[in-house]
Amino acid sequence: METAPASSLTELEKLIIQHIPRDVLMACEDAYYNGDLKGRTQASNFAKGHRPSAAGQNKHFFINEAFYEALLAHNADPTPLRGTKLVIGRLGIFNIARLNVAGHKWTNLNRSATRNKLAEVNLDIQRKYVQVDFFNEPGQLNSGTIFILGLMDGIDTNSIAQLSQVMIAMPAPDMKSWLYMKSIPEFLNLYDQVGAVSQVDEAKPILKIQPKKQTGND
């Protein structure tokens, strides 16, 4: 899924870590699992033939509400809950939205006009980290979009599609590929690695004061 060179990916990861706190990703992951569980639990009360449709609708609302609360709790200024509209947060330079992936169908996803517009702002990130354009190199990055992906490739005991993994991903500007993708647990490990490398050394050496040597006249 990753299309950038390894060195560029490392720099891209540092950019994400700089703007997105670890706790936010942990909260988004928990929100996804909690919303998925509530949606499946509610849908299990329907007749078997209705469960897939009921689960899809219920999970959308429950995950949206949990996602909204997670963003709100971390000062990400989420857009209001309103029917089927996307909930979009903002942290640093990044927009944060969510997207379900059925099975492992990573392309030709059901895209909305809003998601397309969100993906378009990754053009400068693509030029800087993925397809370097020396003749049109972007300046300071002011905006980007990250999707929190819910991989729905499991089946629970009621034959309802079940969330199996939550990922952090950055769509290409045309939404036809991905500039970056990694599971949340894998990405969380990077915070310790980057922190260990980039931590500022604030230790200040203190010279030991040597006592004045006494003479016979003292």
N, C-alpha and C positions, 0 to 999 in steps of 0.2 A: 504493500500500500504506500510505502514511503518512496517518494520520487526524488528527493534531494540528496546530494552527496552527504556522506557521513559527517564531515566537518561542518557543513551548513546546517544539518539537522541539529547538531549540538548547539549551535548559535541560536537556532530557532527555539529550541527547548529552553534556553536561558532567557529568551525574550518572553516566553509564556510564563515562566516561573517568576520573572520580574514583576509581572502585572497581575497574575492570578495566584492568590494565596492557597496553600495546601488545604486549609480547612474548607475552602469553597468547593473544591473538587470532591472532598470526602462527603460534604453535605449533599452535593448533587447526586453522588452515587447512592447514598442512603435514600434520598428522595425517590430516585428511580425504583429501587427495590421495594420501598414501602408502598408507593403508588401502584406498582404492578401487583403486589400481593392483595391490596384492597380491591382492585379491579377484578382480579380473578375470583376472589372470595364472593363478591357480589354476583358475578356472572354465573357462578356455580348453581345458583338457585333457579336459573332458567332451564327450560327443556333443552336437551342436548343439541337439537337443531338450531336453537337460538343462541347458544353459548358463544360461538365465535364472534358474532355481531355485537352481542351484549358486552363481551369482554373488551372488544376494541374500543367501544364508546366509553365504558366505565373506566378503563385504564387511562384513556386520554385525559379525562377530567381529574382523576385521582393523582396521576403523575404530574399534571399541570399544576395542581394545587400544592403538592409537595415541593415541586421545583420552584414555584413562586415563593413559598415560605423560606426555602433554603437561600435563595438569592436575597430576599428581603432581610433575613437575619445577618447577612454579611455585607450589607450596605451596597448591594449591586443594583439598586434602583430598578427593579423589574417592572415591565409594563403591566397594566391591570389585567386581571383575569376577566376574559370576555368570550364565552362560547368556545369556538374552535380556533380562535386566534392564537398565534404563537406568543409565548411568554419570552421576552427578551430582556436580559440584564446587561449591565455595563460595568466593567472593572478595568481601570487603567485605559489602555487603548483598545481593549477587546469588547466586542459584543458577544454575549453568551446566549445560545438558544439550544434547544434539544431536537433530536430527530430519531425516530424509531427505524430500525433496519430489520426487515423480516428475513430470516435465514441469513445467508451470507451474500445477499444481492447488493453489492456495494455501488453499482452504477444504475442509472435509469430509475433512481428513487422517485417517489411521488413528490415532486418539488412544487412549492408554492412560489408565487411572485415575490413574496416577502423574503423567502430563503434565498432566492436568486439575487435579490438586491443585497442581502447580507453577505453573500459569497463574493460579490463583485469588489468589495472593499479590500479583498486579499490580493489585489493585483500588485501593489507595491511589495508586499511580502513575498509573492511569487518571484518577482524580478530580483529581489535582494538575496533570497535564500535558495531558490530552486532553479530558476532559469535566469542566471545572471546576465543582465544586459548592460555591457560596459558603456554603450552609447546613450543609454537612457536610464542611468542608475538613479534609483529613488533617493530622496533626501531622508530627512527624519520621518520615521513612521508615525502616523497619527491615528490610524484606525486599522482594525482587523476583526475577523469573526472566528469564533471557536464554536463548534457544535459538540454537545454532550450526546453521544450516540447510545441508544439502548438496543442491544442485539437480542432479538426475539427468536431464538432458534431452539427453545426447549418446549416440552409438552408436560403439563402437570397431570395429576391423577384424574382430573375432570376433562381431559382432552382439550385443554385451553392452552394457547401459545403462552410460553413463559419466558420472562427475561432471564438471560443466562450470563450477560456480561455488559458492563458499562465502559465506554471508551471516550477518550478525548480526541477530537479530530479537527483538522483545519481544511475546509473545502477549497478546491481550486476556484478561481473566479468564474469559470463557466459551469461549475457544479458537475463536471463530467469526470473528475478524478479528485484525488486527495493530496494535498501538499504534505500532510502529516497525520499520523494516526497511531495511537498506543492505548492499551488498556489503562484504566485509572490506577489500579494497583501498581502497574509497572511505572507509570509516570510519577506516582507519589515517591517512589524510591529515588528519583532524580533530585528531589529537593535536598536530601542529605548530601548527595554527591556534589551538587553545584554549590551548596553552602560551604562544604569543606574546602572547595577550591577558591571560592570568591570571598571568603570571610576576611575582613580587614584585620590585620594584626595590630592591635592597639597596645600591645605590651611595650612598655618604655623601660629600657635598661637603666638601672640606677647604679652609679659607681659607688663602690664601698669606700667610705671615708677612712683613710689611714690615720691612726693616732700619731700625733706629733712626737717624734723621738726626743726624749728628755736628755739634757746634757748635765754636766756636773755643776753648771751655774744655776740650774732650775731649783 
